[in-house]
Amino acid sequence: MSWQFFGIDIDGSISGQSALAERLDKVANLKALEGDLRLWANEKGIRKLRMALRDLRIRRDFRWLSFLGSGDFHHITSLLLEALPEECKPLTLVLIDNHPDWTHLPPAYHCGNWVSLVLQQRWVDSVVMIGQNSDDLEAGNLWFSPFEDLYAGRLRLYPYAKECVFAPLRWPRQVRAATGIARRAGGTNMFFKTVKSKGIDRIAGEIAASLAGANVYISIDKDVLAPDYALTDWDQGKLSLAELAAVIQKIAASCNLVGADICGEMAPKPLKGPLKQIDSMRLWQSQRHDWQTANAINQETNMRLLDTFTRVFEAKGEPFGSDAWLTKADHSLLSSTAMSTLK
């Protein structure tokens, strides 16, 4: 099946990267849904986006490498997974992100909890997380995490540097996703292999071997990268672009890659609304990176990631590009029925 490079432009960050937009086969203008989808999605936004994606999937039967804009829209990945053809399932999600996005807290479609929603799907075999280095792995923030999936090994965690993660008031007999545990009075220490201690080649190689031949979807938030390689709306990790490229190449080469997406742009406009500003800890944000500077850095990284995926597709003999489109004259990507839902 052919690959297409696809932009889902909700906040203007994708159309604002002209060099990237020229490399994409199509860019869907969904800016009308920004207020309904950013940070968390309301029912109207989810309904309209789901209809639009279903329409696209019916008329465009190929594998998508999608650019989603700001990390405030990472929960869209759950809908992209849902819209995949049945032959792409069951699958494993590989999440490369500074945050685990796994809390059980409402609302349902939130950029900080969409992984828990994905884990509820029967057609998801497992989730593999790489590069997490945020405070979400600290004890108090773990309370609403999907512990049962960690215990069972259905959720595997490879943090960037946090070898020991403390789970308060939990005393499991075993944690299959961990290299070991140590129970104590207040809870359990869980130990994990990390990128820093084991090296990216060893981590990527181990994951690639475990997923050989399996259906895999890769989702990337550029906030996993150090600030030299991306400037985002969120706190950032320490992964280098070379390390990220190595993970993509090794895993994609071994598995049946059914789709991928990339987010982590800096949104052109700050987040609106006190509730969302408080939730994202931006209410008291005193300074934001200059958007033009951030956009230039992020675009360069996007172009290099696009090159990385292109090399993978070429090595595997998988076709990609505009030649696979059914109708080149279709500029909207959406049928009249889908477009009417956006009004």
C-alpha positions as CSV (number, residue, x, y, z in Angstrom):
1,M,0.0,0.0,0.0
2,S,1.3,3.5,-0.9
3,W,2.3,6.1,1.6
4,Q,1.1,9.7,1.6
5,F,2.6,12.7,3.5
6,F,-0.3,14.4,5.0
7,G,-0.8,17.7,6.9
8,I,-3.7,18.1,9.3
9,D,-3.7,21.9,9.8
10,I,-5.8,22.9,12.7
11,D,-3.8,25.8,14.3
12,G,-2.0,27.2,11.3
13,S,1.4,25.8,12.2
14,I,1.6,23.3,9.3
15,S,0.6,25.8,6.7
16,G,3.0,28.2,8.3
17,Q,5.9,26.0,7.4
18,S,6.0,26.6,3.7
19,A,9.0,24.3,2.9
20,L,7.3,21.4,4.7
21,A,4.0,22.1,3.1
22,E,5.6,21.9,-0.3
23,R,6.9,18.4,0.6
24,L,3.5,17.2,1.7
25,D,1.1,15.5,-0.7
26,K,-1.9,17.3,0.7
27,V,-2.7,19.6,3.6
28,A,-6.2,19.5,5.1
29,N,-7.4,22.8,6.4
30,L,-9.3,22.1,9.6
31,K,-8.7,25.4,11.3
32,A,-12.4,25.7,11.9
33,L,-12.0,23.0,14.6
34,E,-9.2,24.6,16.5
35,G,-11.3,25.8,19.4
36,D,-13.1,22.5,19.6
37,L,-10.0,20.3,19.6
38,R,-7.1,22.2,21.2
39,L,-5.7,20.6,24.5
40,W,-8.9,18.7,24.9
41,A,-11.8,18.0,22.5
42,N,-15.5,18.6,23.1
43,E,-18.1,16.3,21.7
44,K,-18.7,18.5,18.7
45,G,-15.1,18.6,17.7
46,I,-14.7,14.8,18.1
47,R,-17.8,14.2,16.0
48,K,-16.7,16.5,13.2
49,L,-13.1,15.3,13.1
50,R,-14.2,11.6,13.2
51,M,-16.5,12.2,10.2
52,A,-13.8,14.0,8.3
53,L,-11.2,11.3,8.9
54,R,-13.7,8.6,8.0
55,D,-14.4,10.3,4.7
56,L,-10.7,10.7,4.0
57,R,-10.0,7.1,4.8
58,I,-12.8,5.8,2.5
59,R,-11.6,7.9,-0.4
60,R,-7.8,7.7,0.2
61,D,-6.8,4.1,0.9
62,F,-3.1,4.4,1.8
63,R,-0.9,4.7,4.7
64,W,-0.4,8.2,6.2
65,L,2.5,10.0,7.6
66,S,0.7,12.8,9.3
67,F,1.8,16.2,10.7
68,L,-0.7,17.3,13.4
69,G,0.6,20.7,14.5
70,S,1.1,21.6,18.2
71,G,1.3,18.9,20.9
72,D,-2.0,20.4,22.1
73,F,-3.5,18.1,19.4
74,H,-1.7,14.9,20.2
75,H,-5.0,13.2,21.2
76,I,-5.9,13.3,17.5
77,T,-3.7,10.2,17.2
78,S,-6.3,8.1,18.9
79,L,-8.8,9.0,16.1
80,L,-6.2,8.3,13.4
81,L,-5.7,4.9,15.0
82,E,-9.4,4.3,15.1
83,A,-9.8,5.2,11.4
84,L,-7.1,2.7,10.2
85,P,-8.3,-0.1,8.0
86,E,-9.1,-3.4,9.7
87,E,-6.1,-5.1,8.0
88,C,-3.8,-2.8,10.0
89,K,-5.1,-4.2,13.3
90,P,-4.3,-5.5,15.8
91,L,-1.3,-3.2,16.2
92,T,1.3,-1.8,18.6
93,L,1.6,1.9,19.3
94,V,5.1,3.2,19.7
95,L,5.0,6.6,21.4
96,I,8.1,8.8,21.4
97,D,7.3,11.7,23.6
98,N,8.6,13.6,26.7
99,H,5.2,12.8,28.3
100,P,3.5,9.5,28.7
101,D,0.0,11.0,28.0
102,W,-1.5,8.2,30.0
103,T,-3.6,9.6,32.9
104,H,-7.1,8.3,33.5
105,L,-8.5,11.7,34.3
106,P,-11.3,13.2,32.2
107,P,-12.1,14.6,29.7
108,A,-11.9,11.6,27.4
109,Y,-10.0,13.2,24.5
110,H,-7.2,15.1,26.1
111,C,-3.6,15.5,25.0
112,G,-2.6,14.2,28.4
113,N,-4.8,11.1,28.6
114,W,-5.3,9.7,25.1
115,V,-3.0,6.7,25.6
116,S,-5.2,5.3,28.3
117,L,-8.1,5.6,25.8
118,V,-6.0,3.7,23.2
119,L,-5.2,1.0,25.7
120,Q,-8.9,0.3,26.2
121,Q,-9.2,-0.8,22.5
122,R,-9.2,-4.6,22.0
123,W,-7.3,-4.2,18.7
124,V,-4.3,-2.6,20.5
125,D,-1.8,-5.3,21.4
126,S,0.5,-3.1,23.3
127,V,2.0,0.4,23.8
128,V,5.7,1.0,23.8
129,M,6.9,4.4,25.2
130,I,10.4,5.8,24.5
131,G,12.2,8.9,25.8
132,Q,9.9,10.1,28.6
133,N,11.6,12.5,31.0
134,S,8.8,14.7,32.4
135,D,7.4,15.1,35.9
136,D,4.6,12.7,34.9
137,L,6.9,9.9,36.0
138,E,7.2,11.4,39.5
139,A,5.4,9.6,42.3
140,G,2.4,11.9,42.8
141,N,1.7,12.2,39.1
142,L,1.5,8.4,38.7
143,W,-1.6,7.9,40.7
144,F,-4.0,7.9,37.7
145,S,-1.6,5.9,35.4
146,P,-2.5,2.6,33.7
147,F,-0.8,0.4,36.3
148,E,-2.5,-2.8,35.3
149,D,-1.1,-2.6,31.8
150,L,2.4,-1.9,33.2
151,Y,2.1,-4.9,35.5
152,A,1.0,-7.2,32.6
153,G,3.7,-5.9,30.2
154,R,1.1,-4.6,27.7
155,L,2.6,-1.1,28.4
156,R,6.4,-1.0,28.1
157,L,8.3,2.1,29.3
158,Y,11.8,3.1,28.2
159,P,12.4,6.5,29.9
160,Y,15.2,8.8,28.9
161,A,17.0,8.9,32.3
162,K,14.6,7.9,35.1
163,E,15.7,4.4,35.9
164,C,13.6,4.2,39.1
165,V,10.0,5.2,39.1
166,F,8.2,5.1,42.5
167,A,4.5,4.0,42.6
168,P,3.0,5.2,45.8
169,L,0.6,2.9,47.7
170,R,0.9,0.1,45.2
171,W,2.5,-3.2,45.9
172,P,2.3,-5.5,42.8
173,R,3.8,-8.9,42.9
174,Q,5.5,-8.3,39.6
175,V,5.7,-5.6,36.9
176,R,6.5,-7.3,33.6
177,A,7.4,-4.0,31.9
178,A,10.1,-3.3,34.5
179,T,13.5,-4.9,34.9
180,G,12.8,-5.3,38.6
181,I,10.8,-4.0,41.6
182,A,11.4,-3.2,45.2
183,R,8.4,-3.0,47.5
184,R,8.6,-0.8,50.6
185,A,6.2,0.6,53.1
186,G,5.0,3.5,51.0
187,G,4.7,1.7,47.7
188,T,6.9,0.1,45.1
189,N,10.0,1.2,43.2
190,M,9.9,0.1,39.6
191,F,13.2,-0.1,37.6
192,F,13.4,0.4,33.8
193,K,16.0,0.4,31.1
194,T,16.7,3.9,29.9
195,V,18.0,5.6,26.8
196,K,20.7,7.3,28.9
197,S,22.0,4.1,30.6
198,K,21.7,1.6,27.8
199,G,22.1,3.8,24.7
200,I,19.7,4.4,21.9
201,D,21.0,1.7,19.7
202,R,20.5,-1.0,22.3
203,I,17.0,0.3,23.3
204,A,15.9,0.6,19.6
205,G,17.3,-2.7,18.7
206,E,15.5,-4.5,21.6
207,I,12.2,-2.9,20.7
208,A,12.7,-3.6,17.0
209,A,13.4,-7.2,17.6
210,S,10.3,-7.6,19.8
211,L,8.1,-6.0,17.1
212,A,9.5,-7.8,14.0
213,G,6.7,-8.4,11.5
214,A,4.1,-6.8,13.7
215,N,1.7,-4.0,12.8
216,V,3.1,-0.8,14.3
217,Y,2.0,2.8,14.4
218,I,4.7,5.4,15.4
219,S,3.6,8.6,17.1
220,I,6.1,11.4,17.8
221,D,5.9,14.5,19.8
222,K,8.9,16.7,19.2
223,D,8.9,17.8,22.8
224,V,10.9,14.6,23.4
225,L,13.8,16.5,21.7
226,A,16.3,18.8,23.4
227,P,15.6,22.5,22.6
228,D,18.4,22.5,20.0
229,Y,16.2,20.5,17.8
230,A,12.7,21.8,18.6
231,L,10.9,24.5,20.5
232,T,7.4,23.6,21.6
233,D,4.6,24.7,23.9
234,W,5.5,22.1,26.5
235,D,8.5,21.2,28.7
236,Q,11.0,19.3,26.7
237,G,13.2,16.2,27.0
238,K,16.8,15.4,26.1
239,L,16.7,13.2,23.0
240,S,18.8,14.3,20.1
241,L,17.5,14.3,16.6
242,A,20.0,11.6,15.6
243,E,18.7,9.4,18.4
244,L,15.1,9.9,17.3
245,A,16.1,9.1,13.7
246,A,17.8,5.9,14.8
247,V,14.7,4.7,16.7
248,I,12.5,5.4,13.7
249,Q,14.8,3.6,11.3
250,K,15.4,0.5,13.4
251,I,11.8,0.0,14.4
252,A,10.2,0.8,11.0
253,A,12.7,-1.5,9.2
254,S,11.7,-4.5,11.3
255,C,7.9,-4.1,11.5
256,N,4.9,-3.6,9.3
257,L,4.5,0.1,9.7
258,V,0.8,1.0,9.2
259,G,1.0,4.7,9.9
260,A,2.9,7.5,11.7
261,D,2.3,11.0,12.9
262,I,4.4,13.9,14.2
263,C,3.3,16.8,16.4
264,G,5.1,19.3,18.6
265,E,5.0,22.5,16.7
266,M,4.7,25.8,18.6
267,A,1.2,27.0,17.9
268,P,1.1,30.4,16.2
269,K,-1.3,31.8,18.9
270,P,-1.2,31.2,22.7
271,L,-3.8,28.9,24.2
272,K,-7.0,30.7,25.1
273,G,-9.4,30.2,28.0
274,P,-8.5,30.2,31.7
275,L,-9.5,26.5,32.2
276,K,-7.2,25.3,29.5
277,Q,-4.4,27.7,30.5
278,I,-4.6,26.3,34.1
279,D,-4.7,22.7,32.9
280,S,-1.7,23.2,30.7
281,M,0.1,25.3,33.4
282,R,0.3,28.3,31.0
283,L,-1.9,30.7,33.0
284,W,1.2,32.3,34.5
285,Q,3.5,31.7,31.6
286,S,5.6,34.8,31.6
287,Q,7.5,34.2,28.4
288,R,7.0,32.3,25.2
289,H,9.6,31.5,22.5
290,D,9.5,33.8,19.5
291,W,7.2,32.0,17.1
292,Q,9.2,32.7,14.0
293,T,12.4,31.4,15.5
294,A,10.6,28.3,16.9
295,N,8.8,27.6,13.6
296,A,12.1,27.7,11.6
297,I,13.8,25.2,14.0
298,N,10.7,23.0,14.0
299,Q,10.4,23.0,10.2
300,E,14.0,22.0,9.8
301,T,13.5,19.1,12.2
302,N,10.3,18.1,10.4
303,M,12.1,18.1,7.1
304,R,14.8,15.8,8.5
305,L,12.2,13.5,10.0
306,L,10.5,13.4,6.6
307,D,13.8,12.4,5.0
308,T,14.2,9.7,7.7
309,F,10.8,8.1,6.9
310,T,11.5,8.5,3.2
311,R,14.7,6.5,3.5
312,V,12.8,3.8,5.4
313,F,10.1,3.5,2.7
314,E,12.7,3.4,-0.1
315,A,14.7,0.7,1.7
316,K,11.5,-1.4,2.1
317,G,10.4,-0.8,-1.5
318,E,7.2,0.9,-0.3
319,P,5.8,3.5,-2.8
320,F,5.1,7.0,-1.6
321,G,4.3,10.4,-3.1
322,S,1.7,12.2,-5.1
323,D,1.4,9.5,-7.8
324,A,-0.7,7.4,-5.5
325,W,-3.5,10.1,-5.2
326,L,-6.7,9.2,-7.0
327,T,-7.4,12.8,-8.1
328,K,-4.7,15.4,-8.0
329,A,-7.3,18.1,-8.6
330,D,-8.9,17.5,-5.2
331,H,-7.5,20.4,-3.1
332,S,-9.8,20.2,-0.1
333,L,-9.3,16.5,0.7
334,L,-12.8,16.4,2.1
335,S,-16.1,15.6,0.3
336,S,-18.9,18.1,0.4
337,T,-20.5,16.0,3.1
338,A,-17.5,16.1,5.4
339,M,-17.0,19.8,4.7
340,S,-20.5,20.6,5.8
341,T,-19.7,19.2,9.2
342,L,-17.0,21.8,9.7
343,K,-19.3,24.7,9.3
